[in-house]
């Protein structure tokens, strides 16, 4: 990939540079951001459960909204905060 001060345009990249970025760099960035978001979601979940601890209806609504069916990742690993869902046969 082009090196320098960072003032280059993506059009300066060769097709191989772009493919390498998408295959390795971009995926790593997306995984890092996803992990950070999931940490925030877990913290929000804890705060919301504490907030609604004495309001059963609101707590049930929060649990229902928080219970999202997360698809399994391509590598078979289950994303943080979700359970693997197997398709119905």
RAUR-V370976 format. One record per helix or strand of 3 or more residues. SS is the DSSP state (2 for helix, 1 for strand). FROM is the first residue (numbers start at 1). TO is the last residue. Records with the same first field share a line. If there is no record, write none. Layout:
BEGIN
SS->FROM-TO / FROM-TO
END
This chain:
BEGIN
2->10-12 / 15-51 / 56-66
END
